Structure formats: C-alpha cells, structure tokens
Amino acid sequence: MQPLSHPHMNRFCIPFFGLALVLLVLASPTSSCMEQEKSSLLQFLHRLSRDSGLAASWRRGTDCCRWEGITCSPNRTVTDVSLAYRGLEGSISPFLGNLTSLLRLNLSGNLLSGGLPPELVQSSSITVLDVSFNRLTGGLNELPSSTPARPLQILNISSNLFTGRFPSTTWEVMKSLVVLNASTNSFTGQIPTMPCVSAPSFVVLELSFNQFSGNIPQGLGNCSVLKLLAAGYNNLSGTLPEDLFNVTSLEHLSLPSNWLEGPLSGISKLTNLVILDLGRNELSGNIPESIGDLQRLEELHLDHNNISGELPSSLINCTNLIIIDLKNNNFSGELTKLNFSSLANLKKLDLLNNRFTGTIPESIYSCSRLTALRLSHNKFHGQLSERIGNLKSLSFLSLVNISLTNITGTLQILGKSRSITTLLIGINFMHETMPEDDSIDGFDNLQVLSMNDCSLSGKIPHWLSNLTNLGLLVLCNNQLNGPIPVWISSLKVLFYLDVSNNSLIGEIPTVLMEMPMWKSDKTAPKVFFELPIYAFDPSLQYLMLSAYPKLLNLGINNLTGLIPEKIGQLKALTSLNLGSNKLAGEIPGPICTLTDLQLLDLSNNHLTGTIPAALNNLHFLSNFSISNNDLEGPIPTMGQLSTFPGSSFEGNPKLCGPMIVNHCGSTEAGPVSIVSTKDIGIEVIFAIAFGAFFVVGVLYDQIVLTKHFG
C-alpha cells in the first residue's frame, strides 16, 4: 500500500480540493442575492402588465444579482434597479421598499401608472429616485417633521400625471437633498422653500409646467448654493422677492409664462447668471443699466412683457450672450445706439414687435455667428445693407413690416446669403413691382419664402423656379396678375402654396395636380426653425417646417374654367381654397376622395349642379363652404355635411335643406341670402384666419394669417 504522501497523489488532490472549495462557495447561500430581495423584485415583476421580456431574465431559480437591470454590492445585496425606457406597463410595487440596500432606482421613460409608493420616497437607503416620464397619478404624501432624516439626494418625478397640493413638511427630513424635479405635472399650492433651510447642498429646484400659484415666497434667499430655479408655466403672481436676489449662486433662473409683475431692478445682483428667462409675464419698467454686470449671461429671454425704454448701452458688456429674445414688448429708440459688434458670440437676436426706430444698425452685421435675426414689426425704415452678406451662418431672417424699400435690390443682396433657409419679408416694398428677370439668383437652400401683403404688381416671377428646395411659398395679398405659371411643377418639394387675394387669371393649371408633395404622404424635412414662426396668435407657433399643413390656396383671384378632375390625385392635401374666383361647372366627384381635407372652400364661384353626396366621406373636414354659387338640389342631411351651419350653403337659390331658408319640398322658397363683395371678403378672411386643426394633439393654424407671418 502506497503512502498518502505519494507525489502523484499530491498533484491530484490540491486542485481537486481547491475546486471543491470554489464549488462550495458558489453553492453557499451567501453567494446569491438574498431570498427576501429576490421575492421583492418578483413582486415588482408581477405587478407589470407588460414586462418587455424582463421575465425571461428574472427567474426565481437564478441569482437575482445576474438579472437584467439589477446591480448588487460585493456582499450580494441589491444596490441598483435600472430599468429606464423599457416599455414597462403596470404599477410600481411598494415591495421595492424592502430592498434595504437599494441606493438607486431608475424607472424613467416607461408607461407605469398608479401612484408612487410612499415606501420609496421615505426609504432609509435610496439616494436617487427617478420615475420621470411615466403615467403616475395621485399625490405625494406628506412626511411628518418627526420622521428621521432620509438619505434621498435626487428625486425626479417629472412628466407624470401627479395632482394635489405639493408637499411642504416632507422636505424638512430630506437633509441630503440636492435635486428636486417635479416639473410637468399638475401640482397645486405654493413653491416650497423648506429644502433651502433643511438641505445645505440643495442645488436644483425644477417645478415648471404645473399649477403652482401665489407669490414666489420669501425664503429662497436661504438657498445659498442653489444653481437652478425653474418654475415657468404656472400661475405665479406678484413681484420677484428681494431675497431672491441674494441667491448669488444662481446660474439658471427660469420663470416664464406666469403673471409676475413689477420692474427688473435687483436682477443684476445675480452675477453668476448664465440663463435668465422671464418671458411671457407682465413685467414693466426698463432694463436696468446694471444689466451689464451679468457678464456670464448667455441667454436673455424677456419676451412678451410690458418692458419699455431703450436698450441699455451696458448690454454690450455681456459679451457671452448667445441669445437675446426681447420680442413683444414696448422697447423704443434707435437701435443704432447699441454697438452689437461687442457681442461676437451672438447667434439669435429676436426683437419682433417693438417700437424701435431709425435704420437697422450696421453693427449687427459684425455678429458673424448669427444664425437667426428677427426685426419684424418695428418702425425701422430704409433699404437693406449689403453688409448682411457678412452673416455667413444666417439661416433664419424675418424683416416683416419694417418699411423696407427696393425689393429688387433686397433680393439681389439676400440671394448671396446662401445659408438662408427661412426668409420672411412681407408687408414691405409697398406698390413696387415684383422683379421678373433672372438677375435674382442664389437662395440655394431656401425652404420658406413669404412676400405677402406688399401690393406688389407684376407676375409670379420665373426666378422662383430655381428654388428647388422651397417647401413653403406665400405671395398672398398682392396685386400679381397673369396666369399661374406651368413651371411651378419644378418645385418638387413645395407643399404649401398661398397665392390668394391677387389678380391671377386663366384656368387652374393641370401641372398643380402633379405636385408630388400633395399626391403623397411624404413630409417636409423635420428640421427645426432657428426661431418659431407665429401665426395670427402668439400662442400658435410653428417650430419646424413639417408642422405646416399641406395647403393649396388660390382663393380671391380671377381664375376661370372648371375645377380639374385630376384634383382627386392630391390625396395628401389638408387645406384647399378655391373660393372667390370665377370657376364654373360642377363640383368634380374626385374631390370627394381627398379624405385628409380639413378645409374646403369653393364659395363665391359659378359652380352648378348638385352637391356630391360623397363629400360626406371627408370625415376630417372642419371648415367648409360652397356658398354663393348656383348649386341645386337637396343638401345631404346625414354625415359630415350635416354638421356645418347654413352659412356654408347660403347664396345658392336652388339648394334646399333644413339648415337653410329653403326647405326641400316647400311650396314657398325663402328669401335668397345676398352677400356684398365687401362682406364676402371679410367672410373668407375670417374663415381663413380661424381654419385651425389638430395634428397629434397640437393646435395648428389651418391658414396662416400672413400679416402676422413673423
């Protein structure tokens, strides 16, 4: 019998016992996550009505530390649950509060509903809780001030459906709170100030898009390290409290769309401000000369207030400014007094709708980084300077209603600025002649062109045919004559054409029936404008070209002939206006196949025959008029047409129906409604102005009131 110390035996036994030891460790209960934690996680899983495949990983017989979205500490306790943007549906289980070592819980960007379990907010371990961008409802429970201090540092419950009064005492026990984001909910009550007292490291308070009311409370001055205060889009009122100006650590102050009033005095004490947004309030007075002390300032938003006076010359000391937005105020004086050449970083300057006078300051053209310039609706005068060509990055230019002259020279100058994609120059050049020659060139990247309300004479110019990227063309309210040119078909991406209220003649060209953007569902490029374009009402704004409807507006001209049968090819049109022309013949049947139409105006023509019953197939139609023609027969009493008032049909003596004076089968016809030419114009303009429609829940103006096309 060989001794146990045989060398071959030793070489075998050492690895064997080492492997056995490893297996023993792996099999030990302490090597896997605790059963209680596994059970708590499975409780969360069971509450999900849709787990997006999570159950394939989360199986009871496996180590939960290896489950998807789970992270454990070295001693095998769960520290992180990270399941953001997984398409999860269902409710959040309160059993997650049993994970006694859980530090971070991220369930953001899902479709979770129900309430937020209080066990999570008052957890004795969680430091980061993010349930933003879900569908959570209910309110937040108050934690009594006697509750032991909680370790929560970051609480993000933004973009949910929470309601009720926002907690006040809860924050007394959040001694470590750094970030509180409750924006985009429906919380009521006042802005809390307790975090400023209780949490010495409190940095971010984001409460925008709620229903907070009352004054901004005193006490924010205690937030000695606060960097961001945002409470825009609420119902806050009163003046800015004095102690707010003591929070010199503030870098971002955002309180737009409230009811704040009073002057801006004191704002210059916040010398670390990078972003100041007080737009859409009721602030008054002047911008103080001390604004120049805000030398870190990059964005200045004071739009839609009642601020007046001249711009302070000290503004040039804010050399880091990138955005200046002062639109819709009462500023006055000559802008030339401000030397813009010091603002070398400026990219967006928006002075829409003020009372500035004099000429456009040449110093603006020294701001070589400008991408957007809007000076519309001011009291400037004169011609455009050739120096605007220095703005090599300029994409958005709006110079509407500033008494510009010399349209030919203006277009020749701007044509050289090949970076321009949006050009709005309406309500200028009064009674000048539209340049027709091909000396106008350039505009290689132009997507939006509006030259409305200028009383321009001449024809629709041929040089427009070279603008092959043009998606939106507005030439309405001029005195253009001649036919609609056949070369219009060369504009392959054009989807919005408004040439209404001119003196155009001839028939509707059949080439319009071949326009590819009206025939297909293809949309314009989803490129955002550098500045929003406003339509009729400041609350109606277009942020990108693709948000505009597919529109053909030939109304209020002298067009003759028949409505082409091929109009049925324009399946993608949402707005068609052929009203107030001299069109004859019947309403073509193929027009009834334009099932995306939301506005159809055929009024004030010479149309005959009956109303096609198939018009009832236009289920999205919300604005409709065939008034003042020579149509006959009964008005369909069922379907979509029955939803429109009698004014949509009046002025057709041979029509009958319950919504007009002439009732079908009546032995005595009622009086015919006569509408004067002046009233017709007002009626059509009213219909155009209020032709609004909803797309994906967002309100879009169906026909832009181009006088406000800024």
C-alpha positions in Angstrom: 0.0 0.0 0.0 1.5 3.3 -1.0 1.8 6.2 1.5 -0.6 9.1 1.2 2.3 11.4 0.6 2.9 10.0 -2.9 3.9 12.9 -5.2 1.4 11.9 -7.9 -1.3 11.8 -5.3 -0.5 15.3 -4.1 -0.6 16.8 -7.6 -4.1 15.4 -8.0 -5.5 16.3 -4.6 -4.6 20.0 -4.3 -6.5 21.1 -7.5 -9.4 18.8 -6.5 -9.8 20.3 -3.1 -9.4 23.8 -4.5 -12.2 23.2 -7.0 -14.4 21.7 -4.3 -13.8 24.8 -2.2 -14.9 27.0 -5.1 -18.0 24.9 -5.7 -18.8 25.1 -2.0 -18.5 28.8 -2.0 -20.7 29.1 -5.1 -23.2 26.9 -3.6 -23.3 28.8 -0.3 -26.5 30.8 0.4 -24.4 34.0 0.8 -23.1 33.8 -2.7 -26.5 34.6 -4.2 -28.9 37.5 -3.6 -31.0 37.2 -0.5 -34.3 35.4 -0.9 -36.2 38.3 0.5 -34.8 40.7 -2.1 -35.5 38.2 -4.9 -39.0 38.0 -3.6 -39.4 41.8 -3.6 -38.2 42.1 -7.1 -40.5 39.3 -8.3 -43.4 41.2 -6.6 -42.5 44.2 -8.8 -42.4 42.0 -11.9 -45.8 40.5 -11.1 -47.4 44.0 -11.0 -46.3 44.7 -14.5 -48.9 44.1 -17.2 -46.2 44.3 -19.8 -42.6 43.5 -18.9 -41.0 43.7 -22.4 -39.2 40.4 -21.9 -38.0 41.0 -18.4 -39.4 37.8 -17.1 -37.0 35.8 -19.3 -34.2 37.1 -17.1 -36.0 37.4 -13.8 -36.5 33.7 -12.9 -36.8 32.5 -9.3 -34.3 29.7 -9.7 -31.5 32.1 -10.7 -29.3 34.6 -8.9 -31.1 38.0 -8.9 -27.8 39.8 -9.0 -27.5 38.5 -12.6 -30.9 39.7 -13.6 -31.2 42.3 -16.2 -31.2 45.9 -14.8 -30.0 44.7 -11.3 -26.7 45.6 -9.7 -25.5 44.1 -6.4 -22.9 45.1 -3.9 -19.9 42.8 -3.1 -21.9 41.3 -0.3 -24.7 40.4 -2.8 -27.3 42.9 -1.8 -29.2 44.8 -4.5 -28.0 48.4 -4.8 -29.3 49.4 -8.2 -32.5 48.8 -10.2 -32.1 50.4 -13.6 -35.0 49.8 -16.0 -35.3 53.1 -17.9 -37.1 53.2 -21.2 -38.0 49.5 -21.3 -41.7 49.9 -22.3 -42.8 48.6 -18.9 -46.5 48.9 -18.1 -48.3 48.4 -14.8 -47.9 49.8 -11.3 -44.9 50.2 -9.1 -44.8 47.7 -6.3 -44.3 49.0 -2.8 -42.2 45.9 -2.1 -39.2 47.6 -3.7 -39.1 49.5 -0.5 -38.0 46.2 1.2 -34.6 46.4 -0.7 -32.8 47.7 2.3 -29.5 48.3 0.5 -31.1 49.9 -2.6 -29.3 53.1 -3.5 -30.6 54.0 -6.9 -34.0 53.3 -8.5 -34.5 54.4 -12.1 -37.8 53.6 -13.8 -38.0 56.6 -16.0 -39.4 56.6 -19.6 -41.9 53.8 -19.2 -45.7 53.6 -19.2 -46.1 52.9 -15.5 -49.4 54.0 -13.9 -50.9 54.2 -10.4 -49.4 56.0 -7.5 -45.8 56.4 -6.3 -45.4 54.1 -3.2 -44.5 56.2 -0.2 -42.2 53.4 0.8 -39.8 54.6 -1.9 -39.8 58.3 -1.0 -39.3 57.6 2.7 -36.8 54.8 2.1 -33.9 54.7 4.6 -31.4 53.7 1.8 -32.5 55.2 -1.6 -30.4 58.2 -2.6 -31.5 58.5 -6.3 -35.2 58.0 -7.2 -36.1 58.6 -10.9 -39.7 57.8 -12.1 -39.9 60.6 -14.6 -41.8 60.3 -17.9 -44.4 57.8 -16.9 -48.2 58.0 -16.2 -48.1 58.0 -12.5 -51.1 59.6 -10.8 -52.3 60.8 -7.4 -50.3 63.0 -5.0 -47.3 62.8 -2.8 -47.8 62.1 0.9 -46.5 64.5 3.5 -43.8 63.1 5.8 -44.2 64.5 9.3 -41.2 66.5 10.5 -40.7 63.9 13.3 -39.6 61.4 10.6 -35.9 60.5 10.9 -33.7 62.1 8.3 -33.9 60.4 4.9 -30.8 60.0 2.6 -32.6 61.0 -0.6 -30.4 63.2 -2.8 -32.1 63.2 -6.2 -35.9 63.0 -6.7 -37.1 63.2 -10.2 -40.9 62.7 -10.7 -41.2 65.0 -13.7 -43.5 64.4 -16.7 -46.2 62.4 -14.9 -49.9 63.0 -14.0 -49.4 63.8 -10.3 -52.0 66.1 -8.8 -52.9 67.8 -5.5 -51.0 70.1 -3.2 -47.3 69.8 -3.3 -45.8 68.6 0.0 -44.3 71.2 2.3 -43.1 69.4 5.5 -41.7 66.4 3.6 -38.6 68.4 2.7 -37.7 69.0 6.3 -36.5 65.5 6.7 -34.6 65.4 3.3 -31.4 66.7 4.8 -29.3 65.5 1.9 -31.5 66.7 -1.0 -29.6 68.1 -3.9 -32.0 67.9 -6.9 -35.8 68.1 -6.8 -37.6 67.9 -10.2 -41.4 67.8 -10.2 -41.9 69.6 -13.5 -44.7 68.8 -16.0 -47.4 67.6 -13.6 -50.5 69.2 -12.1 -49.3 70.1 -8.6 -51.0 73.0 -6.9 -50.2 75.1 -3.9 -47.1 77.3 -3.4 -43.5 76.8 -4.2 -41.8 75.2 -1.2 -38.8 76.9 0.5 -38.1 74.2 3.1 -35.4 72.5 1.0 -33.4 75.7 1.3 -33.5 75.5 5.1 -33.1 71.8 5.6 -30.7 70.7 2.9 -27.5 72.8 2.8 -26.4 71.2 -0.5 -29.7 71.9 -2.4 -28.8 72.8 -6.0 -31.7 72.3 -8.4 -35.4 73.1 -7.9 -37.4 72.4 -11.1 -41.2 72.9 -10.9 -42.1 74.1 -14.3 -45.4 73.2 -16.1 -47.6 72.7 -13.0 -50.4 74.7 -11.4 -48.5 76.4 -8.6 -50.0 79.8 -7.6 -49.5 82.7 -5.3 -46.3 84.8 -4.9 -42.8 83.5 -5.1 -42.2 83.0 -1.4 -39.6 84.7 0.7 -37.1 82.2 2.0 -35.4 81.3 -1.3 -32.5 83.5 -0.1 -31.6 80.6 2.2 -30.7 78.5 -0.8 -27.1 79.5 -0.6 -25.8 77.1 -3.2 -28.9 76.9 -5.5 -27.9 77.0 -9.1 -31.2 76.3 -11.0 -34.6 77.7 -10.1 -37.3 76.9 -12.7 -41.0 77.4 -12.1 -42.2 78.5 -15.5 -45.7 77.8 -17.0 -47.5 78.1 -13.7 -49.8 80.7 -12.2 -47.3 82.6 -10.0 -48.1 86.3 -9.4 -46.7 89.3 -7.6 -43.2 90.7 -7.9 -39.8 89.0 -7.7 -39.0 88.8 -3.9 -36.0 90.8 -2.8 -34.3 87.9 -1.1 -34.2 86.0 -4.4 -31.5 88.4 -5.5 -29.4 87.3 -2.6 -29.0 83.8 -4.2 -25.8 84.8 -6.0 -25.0 81.2 -6.8 -27.9 81.1 -9.3 -26.9 80.3 -12.8 -30.3 79.5 -14.3 -33.4 81.4 -13.4 -36.4 80.4 -15.4 -39.9 81.7 -14.6 -41.6 82.2 -17.9 -45.4 82.2 -18.6 -46.6 83.3 -15.2 -48.3 86.5 -14.0 -45.2 88.2 -12.5 -45.2 91.9 -12.5 -43.1 94.9 -11.5 -39.6 96.1 -12.5 -36.4 94.2 -13.1 -34.4 96.2 -10.5 -32.2 93.9 -8.4 -31.7 91.3 -11.1 -28.1 92.5 -11.7 -27.1 91.2 -8.3 -27.2 87.6 -9.7 -23.8 88.0 -11.3 -23.4 84.3 -11.9 -26.5 84.0 -14.1 -26.0 82.2 -17.4 -29.6 81.8 -18.4 -32.3 84.4 -17.5 -35.8 83.6 -18.7 -38.7 85.8 -17.5 -40.6 85.8 -20.8 -44.4 85.8 -21.0 -45.1 87.7 -17.8 -46.3 91.2 -17.0 -43.0 92.8 -16.1 -42.7 96.5 -16.7 -40.2 99.3 -16.4 -36.8 99.4 -18.2 -33.9 97.0 -18.4 -31.6 98.5 -15.8 -28.2 99.8 -16.9 -26.7 97.5 -14.4 -27.6 94.5 -16.6 -24.0 94.8 -17.9 -22.8 93.3 -14.6 -24.2 89.9 -15.7 -21.0 89.2 -17.7 -21.6 85.4 -17.6 -25.0 85.7 -19.2 -25.5 83.6 -22.3 -29.3 83.7 -22.7 -31.6 86.7 -22.1 -35.4 85.9 -22.5 -37.7 88.9 -21.6 -40.2 88.4 -24.4 -43.9 89.0 -24.1 -43.8 91.6 -21.3 -44.5 95.3 -20.9 -40.9 96.4 -20.7 -40.2 99.7 -22.3 -37.5 102.3 -22.9 -34.3 102.0 -24.8 -31.9 99.1 -24.6 -29.1 99.9 -22.1 -25.8 100.5 -23.7 -24.2 98.4 -21.0 -25.7 95.3 -22.6 -22.6 95.1 -24.8 -20.6 94.2 -21.6 -22.5 90.8 -21.7 -20.0 89.5 -24.2 -21.0 85.9 -23.7 -24.6 86.4 -24.9 -25.7 83.8 -27.4 -29.5 84.5 -27.4 -31.3 87.8 -27.0 -35.1 87.5 -27.0 -37.0 90.7 -26.4 -40.0 90.3 -28.7 -43.4 91.6 -27.9 -42.5 94.4 -25.6 -42.6 98.2 -25.8 -38.9 98.9 -26.4 -38.3 102.1 -28.4 -35.5 104.4 -29.5 -32.8 103.9 -32.2 -31.2 100.6 -32.1 -28.0 102.1 -33.6 -27.1 103.4 -30.2 -26.2 99.8 -29.2 -22.9 98.6 -30.6 -23.6 94.9 -31.4 -20.0 94.4 -32.6 -19.1 93.6 -29.0 -21.4 90.6 -29.0 -19.2 88.3 -31.0 -20.9 85.1 -29.7 -24.5 86.2 -30.5 -26.4 83.6 -32.5 -30.1 84.6 -32.1 -31.5 88.1 -31.9 -35.3 88.4 -31.8 -36.7 91.9 -31.5 -40.1 91.2 -33.1 -43.0 93.6 -32.4 -41.5 96.5 -30.6 -41.2 100.2 -31.4 -37.5 100.6 -32.4 -36.9 103.4 -34.9 -34.3 104.5 -37.3 -32.3 102.2 -39.6 -31.1 98.7 -38.9 -27.8 99.1 -37.2 -24.8 98.2 -39.3 -23.0 96.8 -36.2 -25.4 93.8 -36.3 -23.6 92.6 -39.3 -20.5 92.2 -37.3 -22.1 89.4 -35.3 -20.7 86.8 -37.7 -22.1 83.8 -35.7 -25.7 84.9 -36.1 -28.0 82.1 -37.3 -31.3 83.9 -36.7 -32.3 87.6 -36.9 -35.8 88.8 -36.5 -36.5 92.6 -36.6 -40.1 92.3 -37.8 -42.9 94.7 -36.8 -40.8 97.7 -35.8 -40.6 101.2 -37.1 -37.4 100.9 -39.0 -37.0 102.4 -42.5 -34.7 102.4 -45.4 -33.0 99.8 -47.5 -31.2 96.6 -46.6 -27.4 96.9 -46.3 -25.2 94.8 -48.4 -23.2 94.1 -45.3 -25.8 91.5 -44.3 -23.8 89.2 -46.6 -21.2 89.0 -43.8 -23.6 86.8 -41.9 -22.4 83.6 -43.4 -24.2 81.4 -40.9 -27.6 83.2 -41.1 -30.4 80.7 -41.6 -33.5 82.5 -40.4 -34.2 86.1 -41.4 -37.5 87.9 -40.6 -37.9 91.5 -41.7 -41.7 91.7 -41.9 -43.3 95.2 -41.7 -40.3 97.4 -41.2 -40.9 99.8 -44.2 -38.2 98.3 -46.3 -37.9 99.6 -49.9 -36.3 98.4 -53.1 -37.4 94.8 -53.4 -35.1 94.1 -56.4 -32.0 95.3 -54.5 -33.1 93.4 -51.4 -33.5 90.1 -53.2 -30.2 90.6 -55.0 -28.4 91.1 -51.7 -30.1 88.3 -49.9 -29.6 85.9 -52.7 -25.9 86.0 -52.0 -26.5 84.7 -48.4 -26.7 81.1 -49.4 -27.1 79.9 -45.9 -30.6 81.3 -45.5 -33.4 78.7 -45.3 -36.2 80.9 -44.0 -36.9 84.3 -45.4 -39.9 86.4 -44.3 -40.1 89.9 -45.8 -43.8 90.6 -46.2 -45.6 94.0 -45.6 -42.7 95.9 -47.2 -41.9 97.3 -50.6 -45.4 98.8 -50.9 -46.7 99.1 -54.5 -43.4 98.1 -56.0 -43.0 95.7 -58.9 -42.1 92.1 -58.4 -38.7 91.6 -60.2 -39.2 89.2 -63.1 -35.8 88.9 -64.6 -33.3 86.2 -63.8 -30.9 88.6 -62.1 -32.3 87.2 -58.9 -30.4 84.1 -58.1 -28.8 82.3 -55.2 -31.1 81.1 -52.3 -29.8 77.6 -52.9 -31.1 76.3 -49.6 -34.2 78.4 -49.2 -37.1 76.4 -47.8 -39.6 79.1 -46.7 -40.3 82.3 -48.6 -43.0 84.8 -47.7 -43.6 88.1 -49.5 -47.2 88.7 -48.5 -49.2 91.9 -48.2 -46.8 94.1 -50.3 -49.3 95.2 -53.0 -46.7 94.0 -55.5 -47.6 94.2 -59.2 -46.3 92.1 -62.0 -46.4 88.3 -62.4 -45.3 85.4 -60.4 -41.6 85.6 -61.3 -39.7 82.9 -63.2 -36.7 83.1 -60.9 -38.7 81.3 -58.2 -38.4 78.1 -60.4 -34.8 77.8 -59.4 -35.6 77.5 -55.7 -35.7 73.7 -55.8 -35.7 73.3 -52.0 -38.7 75.5 -51.5 -41.4 73.9 -49.4 -43.5 76.9 -48.4 -44.3 79.9 -50.7 -46.6 82.7 -49.6 -47.4 85.5 -52.1 -50.9 86.4 -50.9 -52.4 89.8 -50.7 -50.5 91.4 -53.5 -51.6 92.6 -57.0 -49.9 89.9 -59.0 -51.5 89.2 -62.4 -51.2 86.8 -65.3 -51.7 83.0 -65.1 -50.3 80.6 -62.6 -47.1 79.5 -64.4 -46.6 75.9 -65.5 -43.0 76.0 -64.2 -44.5 75.7 -60.7 -44.2 72.0 -61.2 -40.4 72.3 -61.0 -40.7 72.9 -57.2 -40.8 69.2 -56.4 -40.9 69.7 -52.6 -43.4 72.5 -52.5 -46.3 71.6 -50.2 -47.7 74.9 -49.0 -48.7 77.5 -51.7 -50.7 80.6 -50.9 -51.2 83.0 -53.8 -54.7 84.1 -52.6 -56.0 87.7 -53.0 -54.2 88.6 -56.2 -55.4 89.2 -59.7 -54.4 85.9 -61.2 -56.2 84.8 -64.4 -56.6 81.7 -66.5 -57.5 78.2 -65.6 -56.2 76.2 -62.7 -53.1 74.6 -64.4 -53.2 70.8 -64.5 -49.5 70.8 -63.5 -50.6 71.6 -60.0 -52.4 68.2 -60.0 -48.9 66.5 -60.4 -47.2 68.2 -57.4 -45.6 65.2 -55.6 -45.9 66.6 -52.1 -49.6 66.9 -52.5 -50.0 63.5 -54.0 -48.1 61.5 -51.4 -47.8 61.3 -47.6 -44.2 62.3 -47.8 -43.4 65.1 -45.3 -41.1 68.0 -45.3 -37.7 67.5 -43.6 -38.1 67.6 -39.8 -35.7 70.5 -39.4 -36.5 72.9 -36.6 -36.6 76.6 -37.4 -34.0 78.7 -35.6 -36.9 80.8 -34.2 -40.6 79.9 -34.0 -42.8 81.4 -36.7 -46.0 82.9 -35.3 -49.4 82.6 -37.0 -52.2 85.0 -36.1 -52.0 84.4 -32.4 -48.8 84.3 -30.3 -49.9 81.0 -28.8 -49.9 79.5 -32.3 -46.4 78.9 -33.5 -44.6 76.6 -35.9 -41.4 75.2 -34.7 -40.5 73.3 -37.8 -41.4 73.2 -41.5 -43.0 69.8 -41.4 -45.6 71.1 -38.9 -47.3 73.2 -41.6 -50.4 71.7 -43.3 -50.3 70.7 -47.0 -52.1 73.6 -48.4 -53.2 75.0 -51.8 -54.8 78.4 -51.5 -55.8 80.0 -54.8 -58.7 82.0 -53.3 -59.8 85.6 -54.2 -58.4 85.7 -57.7 -59.9 85.8 -61.2 -59.4 82.1 -62.2 -61.8 80.7 -64.7 -62.7 77.3 -66.2 -63.5 74.1 -64.5 -62.1 72.5 -61.4 -59.8 69.8 -62.8 -61.0 66.2 -62.4 -57.4 65.3 -61.6 -57.7 67.2 -58.4 -58.5 63.8 -56.9 -54.8 62.9 -57.2 -53.9 65.4 -54.4 -54.6 62.8 -51.7 -52.3 64.5 -49.1 -53.9 67.9 -49.1 -55.3 69.1 -45.8 -56.4 72.5 -47.0 -57.9 73.5 -50.4 -59.2 77.0 -51.0 -60.6 77.8 -54.5 -63.1 80.4 -53.2 -63.9 83.8 -54.7 -62.9 83.1 -58.3 -64.9 82.6 -61.5 -64.8 78.9 -61.6 -67.7 77.1 -63.4 -69.1 73.7 -63.9 -69.9 71.0 -61.4 -68.1 70.1 -58.2 -65.9 67.2 -59.5 -66.6 63.8 -58.0 -62.8 63.1 -57.4 -62.6 65.9 -54.9 -64.6 63.7 -52.6 -61.6 61.3 -52.4 -59.4 63.9 -50.7 -60.1 62.3 -47.3 -57.4 64.3 -45.5 -59.0 67.6 -46.2 -59.8 69.7 -43.1 -60.6 72.9 -45.0 -62.5 73.1 -48.3 -63.7 76.4 -49.7 -65.4 76.6 -53.1 -67.6 79.6 -52.2 -68.2 82.6 -54.4 -67.8 81.0 -57.8 -70.2 80.0 -60.6 -70.5 76.3 -59.8 -73.6 74.4 -60.9 -75.1 71.0 -60.4 -75.8 69.1 -57.2 -73.7 68.6 -54.1 -71.9 65.2 -54.4 -73.1 63.0 -51.5 -69.7 61.6 -51.4 -68.4 64.8 -49.8 -69.7 63.2 -46.6 -66.6 60.9 -46.8 -64.4 63.9 -45.8 -64.6 63.0 -42.2 -61.9 65.4 -41.0 -63.5 68.4 -42.7 -63.9 71.2 -40.1 -64.2 74.2 -42.3 -66.4 74.0 -45.4 -68.1 76.5 -47.7 -69.9 76.3 -51.0 -71.9 79.5 -50.5 -72.7 81.9 -53.3 -72.7 79.6 -56.3 -75.5 78.3 -58.5 -75.8 74.8 -56.9 -79.2 73.0 -56.8 -81.0 70.1 -55.2 -81.0 68.9 -51.6 -78.2 69.3 -49.1 -77.2 65.9 -47.7 -78.8 65.7 -44.2 -76.6 62.9 -42.9 -72.9 62.6 -42.4 -70.2 65.3 -42.3 -72.0 68.0 -44.3 -74.9 68.0 -41.8 -72.5 69.3 -39.1 -72.0 72.7 -40.9 -74.1 75.8 -40.4 -76.4 77.3 -43.0 -73.8 79.9 -43.9 -71.7 77.2 -45.6 -74.5 76.7 -48.1 -76.3 80.1 -48.4 -76.4 82.1 -51.6 -77.5 79.1 -53.7 -81.1 79.8 -54.5 -81.8 76.3 -55.9 -80.4 74.5 -52.9 -82.8 73.2 -50.2 -82.3 71.7 -46.8 -83.1 72.0 -43.1 -80.1 74.2 -42.4 -81.0 77.0 -44.8 -84.2 79.0 -45.6 -85.2 76.9 -48.5 -86.7 73.6 -47.1 -86.9 70.7 -49.6 -90.5 70.2 -50.7 -91.5 73.6 -49.5 -94.1 75.3 -51.7 -92.7 78.7 -50.9 -89.0 79.5 -51.2 -87.5 81.7 -48.6 -85.5 84.8 -49.4 -82.1 84.4 -51.0 -79.2 85.5 -48.9 -77.3 88.2 -50.7 -73.7 88.9 -49.6 -71.9 92.0 -50.7 -68.5 91.9 -52.2 -67.1 93.5 -49.1 -68.8 91.0 -46.8 -67.6 88.1 -48.9 -64.0 89.3 -48.4 -64.4 89.6 -44.7 -66.2 86.2 -44.5 -63.4 84.5 -46.5 -60.6 86.1 -44.5 -62.4 85.1 -41.3 -62.7 81.5 -42.4 -59.0 81.5 -43.4 -57.9 83.0 -40.1 -59.8 80.6 -37.9 -59.2 77.4 -40.0 -57.5 75.7 -37.2 -57.0 72.0 -36.9 -55.3 69.4 -34.5 -52.4 67.1 -35.6 -51.1 64.7 -32.9 -52.8 66.8 -30.2 -51.1 70.0 -31.3 -53.1 73.0 -32.5 -52.0 74.3 -35.9 -53.5 77.2 -37.7 -55.0 75.9 -40.9 -54.4 79.0 -43.0 -51.8 81.4 -41.6 -52.9 85.0 -41.3 -49.9 86.2 -43.2 -49.9 89.7 -41.8 -48.7 88.0 -38.7 -46.3 85.7 -40.6 -43.3 86.7 -38.5 
